[in-house]
Amino acid sequence: MGVQTMIAGEPAGPNAETRFKVEAAMFELIDTLARNGLPREDIAMALADAADDYIMMLAGNAAGDDARSLCQH
């Protein structure tokens, strides 16, 4: 397992293996959707928007988990 340097205020990124696997799946998805007539630029923007939304959902869930753990004490 590699060591990641964390900078204050910046979120930690995925490890190299995770990044590689996600990128491979993303390129496969983009190719499939493009073969079905969607413009690659639109696909990329939709993926970016969806990723942002998902990150916000995860952050909200984490904040809710933190609040719930405080209430249990």
MARMIPA-421448 format. One line per field, with one value per atom (N, C-alpha, C, CB): residue number from 1; residue in three letters; x, y, z. Coordinates in nm, 4 decimals, m for minus. Glycine has a CB too. Layout:
k <- NUM, ...
r <- ala, ...
xx <- X, ...
yy <- Y, ...
zz <- Z, ...
// end
This chain:
k <- 1, 1, 1, 1, 2, 2, 2, 2, 3, 3, 3, 3, 4, 4, 4, 4, 5, 5, 5, 5, 6, 6, 6, 6, 7, 7, 7, 7, 8, 8, 8, 8, 9, 9, 9, 9, 10, 10, 10, 10, 11, 11, 11, 11, 12, 12, 12, 12, 13, 13, 13, 13, 14, 14, 14, 14, 15, 15, 15, 15, 16, 16, 16, 16, 17, 17, 17, 17, 18, 18, 18, 18, 19, 19, 19, 19, 20, 20, 20, 20, 21, 21, 21, 21, 22, 22, 22, 22, 23, 23, 23, 23, 24, 24, 24, 24, 25, 25, 25, 25, 26, 26, 26, 26, 27, 27, 27, 27, 28, 28, 28, 28, 29, 29, 29, 29, 30, 30, 30, 30, 31, 31, 31, 31, 32, 32, 32, 32, 33, 33, 33, 33, 34, 34, 34, 34, 35, 35, 35, 35, 36, 36, 36, 36, 37, 37, 37, 37, 38, 38, 38, 38, 39, 39, 39, 39, 40, 40, 40, 40, 41, 41, 41, 41, 42, 42, 42, 42, 43, 43, 43, 43, 44, 44, 44, 44, 45, 45, 45, 45, 46, 46, 46, 46, 47, 47, 47, 47, 48, 48, 48, 48, 49, 49, 49, 49, 50, 50, 50, 50, 51, 51, 51, 51, 52, 52, 52, 52, 53, 53, 53, 53, 54, 54, 54, 54, 55, 55, 55, 55, 56, 56, 56, 56, 57, 57, 57, 57, 58, 58, 58, 58, 59, 59, 59, 59, 60, 60, 60, 60, 61, 61, 61, 61, 62, 62, 62, 62, 63, 63, 63, 63, 64, 64, 64, 64, 65, 65, 65, 65, 66, 66, 66, 66, 67, 67, 67, 67, 68, 68, 68, 68, 69, 69, 69, 69, 70, 70, 70, 70, 71, 71, 71, 71, 72, 72, 72, 72, 73, 73, 73, 73
r <- met, met, met, met, gly, gly, gly, gly, val, val, val, val, gln, gln, gln, gln, thr, thr, thr, thr, met, met, met, met, ile, ile, ile, ile, ala, ala, ala, ala, gly, gly, gly, gly, glu, glu, glu, glu, pro, pro, pro, pro, ala, ala, ala, ala, gly, gly, gly, gly, pro, pro, pro, pro, asn, asn, asn, asn, ala, ala, ala, ala, glu, glu, glu, glu, thr, thr, thr, thr, arg, arg, arg, arg, phe, phe, phe, phe, lys, lys, lys, lys, val, val, val, val, glu, glu, glu, glu, ala, ala, ala, ala, ala, ala, ala, ala, met, met, met, met, phe, phe, phe, phe, glu, glu, glu, glu, leu, leu, leu, leu, ile, ile, ile, ile, asp, asp, asp, asp, thr, thr, thr, thr, leu, leu, leu, leu, ala, ala, ala, ala, arg, arg, arg, arg, asn, asn, asn, asn, gly, gly, gly, gly, leu, leu, leu, leu, pro, pro, pro, pro, arg, arg, arg, arg, glu, glu, glu, glu, asp, asp, asp, asp, ile, ile, ile, ile, ala, ala, ala, ala, met, met, met, met, ala, ala, ala, ala, leu, leu, leu, leu, ala, ala, ala, ala, asp, asp, asp, asp, ala, ala, ala, ala, ala, ala, ala, ala, asp, asp, asp, asp, asp, asp, asp, asp, tyr, tyr, tyr, tyr, ile, ile, ile, ile, met, met, met, met, met, met, met, met, leu, leu, leu, leu, ala, ala, ala, ala, gly, gly, gly, gly, asn, asn, asn, asn, ala, ala, ala, ala, ala, ala, ala, ala, gly, gly, gly, gly, asp, asp, asp, asp, asp, asp, asp, asp, ala, ala, ala, ala, arg, arg, arg, arg, ser, ser, ser, ser, leu, leu, leu, leu, cys, cys, cys, cys, gln, gln, gln, gln, his, his, his, his
xx <- 0.0843, 0.0000, 0.0883, m0.0956, 0.0610, 0.1434, 0.1077, 0.1308, 0.1972, 0.1754, 0.1252, 0.3052, 0.0178, m0.0360, m0.0081, m0.1882, 0.0382, 0.0587, m0.0723, 0.1713, m0.1134, m0.2376, m0.2031, m0.3297, m0.2679, m0.2514, m0.3754, m0.2295, m0.3552, m0.4682, m0.5687, m0.4196, m0.6948, m0.8009, m0.8283, m0.7683, m0.7470, m0.7675, m0.8099, m0.6393, m0.9113, m0.9553, m0.8509, m1.0886, m0.8459, m0.7554, m0.8125, m0.7351, m0.7267, m0.7712, m0.7634, m0.6887, m0.8101, m0.8055, m0.6625, m0.8970, m0.6377, m0.5052, m0.4924, m0.4807, m0.3731, m0.3458, m0.4252, m0.1966, m0.4379, m0.5108, m0.6589, m0.4951, m0.7179, m0.8582, m0.8772, m0.9074, m0.7894, m0.7991, m0.7921, m0.6870, m0.6996, m0.6834, m0.8108, m0.5638, m0.8673, m0.9875, m1.1073, m1.0193, m1.1213, m1.2337, m1.2201, m1.2420, m1.0990, m1.0784, m1.1068, m0.9356, m1.0634, m1.0890, m1.2397, m1.0218, m1.3140, m1.4595, m1.5242, m1.5197, m1.4727, m1.5274, m1.5070, m1.4618, m1.3876, m1.3617, m1.4490, m1.2139, m1.4705, m1.5582, m1.7013, m1.5548, m1.7481, m1.8824, m1.8941, m1.9165, m1.7942, m1.7961, m1.8012, m1.6722, m1.7187, m1.7191, m1.8548, m1.6107, m1.9150, m2.0467, m2.1517, m2.0889, m2.1561, m2.2551, m2.2309, m2.2528, m2.1047, m2.0723, m2.1153, m1.9207, m2.0978, m2.1434, m2.2945, m2.0978, m2.3632, m2.5097, m2.5543, m2.5694, m2.4616, m2.4985, m2.4834, m2.6344, m2.4384, m2.4209, m2.2852, m2.4341, m2.2796, m2.1511, m2.0589, m2.1740, m1.9324, m1.8355, m1.8262, m1.6985, m1.8370, m1.8281, m1.9451, m1.8261, m2.0654, m2.1830, m2.1699, m2.3101, m2.1172, m2.0970, m2.0007, m2.0432, m1.8899, m1.7896, m1.8480, m1.6680, m1.9253, m1.9855, m2.0888, m2.0507, m2.1677, m2.2665, m2.1981, m2.3553, m2.0877, m2.0127, m1.9548, m1.9000, m1.9017, m1.8463, m1.9551, m1.7780, m2.0700, m2.1814, m2.2292, m2.2978, m2.2414, m2.2860, m2.1846, m2.3077, m2.0560, m1.9526, m1.9609, m1.8122, m1.9794, m1.9966, m2.1161, m2.0138, m2.2282, m2.3481, m2.3239, m2.4649, m2.2532, m2.2272, m2.1354, m2.1647, m2.0346, m1.9443, m2.0211, m1.8299, m2.1115, m2.1923, m2.2829, m2.2768, m2.3379, m2.4207, m2.3379, m2.4850, m2.2181, m2.1310, m2.0936, m2.0049, m2.0645, m2.0300, m2.1485, m1.9858, m2.2684, m2.3875, m2.4102, m2.5087, m2.3873, m2.4020, m2.2993, m2.3879, m2.1751, m2.0701, m2.1041, m1.9335, m2.1564, m2.1944, m2.3076, m2.2358, m2.4032, m2.5128, m2.4635, m2.6158, m2.3663, m2.3079, m2.2383, m2.2085, m2.1648, m2.0958, m2.1960, m2.0096, m2.3042, m2.4065, m2.4732, m2.5127, m2.5039, m2.5665, m2.4742, m2.6045, m2.3438, m2.2516, m2.2401, m2.1124, m2.2510, m2.2463, m2.3706, m2.2326, m2.4843, m2.6100, m2.6136, m2.7294, m2.5376, m2.5396, m2.4582, m2.4872, m2.3763, m2.2906, m2.3563, m2.1647
yy <- m0.1172, 0.0000, 0.1228, 0.0002, 0.2173, 0.3363, 0.4419, 0.3934, 0.5350, 0.6462, 0.7646, 0.6823, 0.8277, 0.9448, 1.0665, 0.9293, 1.1729, 1.2983, 1.3744, 1.3819, 1.4176, 1.4934, 1.6394, 1.4353, 1.7274, 1.8708, 1.9212, 1.9446, 2.0019, 2.0533, 2.1219, 2.1511, 2.0885, 2.1502, 2.0843, 2.2909, 1.9873, 1.9189, 1.7748, 1.9236, 1.7286, 1.5908, 1.4912, 1.5666, 1.3765, 1.2706, 1.2083, 1.1627, 1.1739, 1.1125, 0.9617, 1.1626, 0.8958, 0.7492, 0.6995, 0.6930, 0.5754, 0.5196, 0.4884, 0.3915, 0.4596, 0.4419, 0.3259, 0.4185, 0.2159, 0.1000, 0.1332, m0.0223, 0.1996, 0.2385, 0.3338, 0.3028, 0.4323, 0.5298, 0.4595, 0.6352, 0.3659, 0.2932, 0.2164, 0.1965, 0.1456, 0.0656, 0.1535, m0.0218, 0.2645, 0.3549, 0.4186, 0.4638, 0.4624, 0.5217, 0.4214, 0.5744, 0.2978, 0.1955, 0.1757, 0.0618, 0.1686, 0.1518, 0.2747, 0.1260, 0.3926, 0.5163, 0.5213, 0.6387, 0.4885, 0.4904, 0.3892, 0.4619, 0.2740, 0.1734, 0.2271, 0.0416, 0.2907, 0.3493, 0.4589, 0.4053, 0.5460, 0.6540, 0.5961, 0.7451, 0.4953, 0.4333, 0.3724, 0.3259, 0.3043, 0.2426, 0.3486, 0.1598, 0.4533, 0.5589, 0.6337, 0.6567, 0.6568, 0.7257, 0.6413, 0.7564, 0.5091, 0.4212, 0.4254, 0.2766, 0.4631, 0.4753, 0.6173, 0.4318, 0.6996, 0.8298, 0.9504, 0.8239, 0.9317, 1.0481, 1.1134, 1.0073, 1.2458, 1.3146, 1.2937, 1.4651, 1.2653, 1.2400, 1.3566, 1.2124, 1.4792, 1.5956, 1.5970, 1.7267, 1.5652, 1.5596, 1.4480, 1.5392, 1.3354, 1.2229, 1.2639, 1.0983, 1.3258, 1.3665, 1.4654, 1.4285, 1.5629, 1.6598, 1.5934, 1.7730, 1.5012, 1.4310, 1.3470, 1.3419, 1.2818, 1.2039, 1.2937, 1.1256, 1.4087, 1.5022, 1.5529, 1.6207, 1.5886, 1.6355, 1.5256, 1.6830, 1.4046, 1.2930, 1.2640, 1.1678, 1.2726, 1.2504, 1.3571, 1.2508, 1.4835, 1.5908, 1.5633, 1.7265, 1.5259, 1.4969, 1.3820, 1.4633, 1.2809, 1.1644, 1.2011, 1.0513, 1.2816, 1.3267, 1.4062, 1.4118, 1.4936, 1.5714, 1.4796, 1.6762, 1.3761, 1.2810, 1.2081, 1.1805, 1.1645, 1.0968, 1.1892, 1.0459, 1.3149, 1.4120, 1.4335, 1.5462, 1.4408, 1.4562, 1.3355, 1.4793, 1.2165, 1.0943, 1.0905, 0.9698, 1.1318, 1.1331, 1.2335, 1.1668, 1.3492, 1.4497, 1.3963, 1.5821, 1.3269, 1.2671, 1.1593, 1.2095, 1.0789, 0.9749, 1.0381, 0.8882, 1.1483, 1.2182, 1.2721, 1.3329, 1.3308, 1.3876, 1.2761, 1.4671, 1.1628, 1.0513, 0.9953, 0.9410, 0.9869, 0.9321, 1.0262, 0.9075, 1.1578, 1.2520, 1.2393, 1.3953, 1.2136, 1.2022, 1.0756, 1.2043, 0.9748, 0.8470, 0.8533, 0.7352, 0.9541, 0.9623, 1.0302, 1.0331
zz <- 0.0000, 0.0000, 0.0000, 0.1206, m0.0889, m0.1012, 0.0015, m0.2390, 0.0182, 0.1095, 0.0293, 0.1873, 0.0774, 0.0105, 0.0971, m0.0170, 0.0356, 0.1056, 0.1069, 0.0398, 0.2255, 0.2366, 0.2642, 0.3490, 0.1920, 0.2098, 0.2813, 0.0729, 0.3850, 0.4628, 0.3714, 0.5714, 0.3904, 0.3121, 0.1786, 0.2892, 0.1398, 0.0126, 0.0380, m0.0738, m0.0351, m0.0145, m0.0641, m0.0853, 0.0008, m0.0435, m0.1698, 0.0677, m0.2629, m0.3869, m0.3786, m0.5036, m0.4822, m0.4830, m0.5030, m0.5936, m0.4618, m0.4876, m0.6368, m0.4017, m0.6813, m0.8247, m0.8852, m0.8468, m0.8117, m0.8656, m0.8843, m0.7719, m0.7856, m0.7965, m0.9128, m0.6662, m0.9237, m1.0330, m1.1678, m1.0223, m1.1837, m1.3098, m1.3450, m1.3010, m1.2471, m1.2724, m1.3055, m1.1515, m1.2349, m1.2607, m1.3980, m1.1522, m1.4331, m1.5657, m1.6764, m1.5791, m1.6580, m1.7595, m1.7786, m1.7201, m1.6687, m1.6775, m1.7405, m1.5379, m1.7071, m1.7624, m1.9140, m1.6957, m1.9604, m2.1046, m2.1776, m2.1327, m2.1156, m2.1759, m2.1851, m2.0939, m2.0788, m2.0785, m2.1833, m1.9399, m2.1910, m2.2903, m2.4314, m2.2742, m2.4587, m2.5919, m2.6253, m2.6006, m2.5287, m2.5506, m2.5805, m2.4277, m2.4995, m2.5198, m2.6508, m2.4024, m2.6859, m2.8113, m2.9315, m2.8188, m2.9220, m3.0312, m3.0458, m3.0067, m2.9391, m2.9425, m2.9745, m2.8093, m3.0238, m3.0778, m2.9870, m3.1202, m2.8642, m2.7769, m2.8021, m2.6283, m2.8025, m2.8210, m2.7005, m2.8441, m2.7280, m2.6214, m2.5230, m2.6813, m2.5718, m2.4830, m2.3844, m2.5653, m2.4347, m2.3478, m2.2443, m2.4313, m2.2878, m2.1961, m2.0857, m2.2717, m2.1224, m2.0238, m1.9232, m2.0938, m1.9722, m1.8817, m1.7898, m1.9616, m1.8436, m1.7620, m1.6541, m1.8504, m1.6907, m1.5918, m1.4826, m1.6601, m1.5218, m1.4231, m1.3295, m1.4934, m1.3852, m1.3023, m1.2075, m1.3908, m1.2588, m1.1763, m1.0650, m1.2630, m1.0975, m0.9961, m0.8870, m1.0608, m0.9264, m0.8274, m0.7375, m0.8971, m0.7982, m0.7205, m0.6228, m0.8135, m0.6688, m0.5849, m0.4680, m0.6683, m0.4949, m0.3888, m0.2844, m0.4470, m0.3292, m0.2352, m0.1528, m0.3108, m0.2152, m0.1426, m0.0371, m0.2394, m0.0753, 0.0205, 0.1354, m0.0488, 0.1037, 0.2080, 0.3008, 0.1456, 0.2449, 0.3272, 0.4160, 0.2401, 0.3615, 0.4409, 0.5528, 0.3520, 0.5224, 0.6239, 0.7336, 0.5605, 0.6953, 0.7945, 0.8802, 0.7264, 0.8184, 0.8936, 0.9881, 0.7992, 0.9427, 1.0274, 1.1474, 0.9468, 1.1235, 1.2322, 1.3333, 1.1767, 1.2837, 1.3724, 1.4523, 1.2910, 1.3878, 1.4579, 1.5663, 1.3587, 1.5356, 1.6358, 1.7552, 1.5739, 1.7335, 1.8446, 1.9320, 1.7925, 1.8699, 1.9451, 2.0290, 1.8499, 1.9910, 2.0636, 2.1910, 1.9755, 2.2093, 2.3289, 2.4431, 2.2980
// end
